[in-house]
């Protein structure tokens, strides 16, 4: 089973915890990278990010107070 790196640090506002990456995410090495995955759009629409980010920006989320594991 593929494991993606945690993107965490102290003081985050929210941490999203997944169970196992999908095939596309595992192959690309980024969270929620599948073409049908709505995570990045919903993250922006919910006001967590100032713009819609792409999966390859996952490591920048802690700068916005968001963690992934």
Secondary structure by P-SEA (a helix, b strand, c coil): cbbbbbbccccccbbbbbccccaaaaaacccccccccaaaaaaaaaccccccccccccccccccccccc
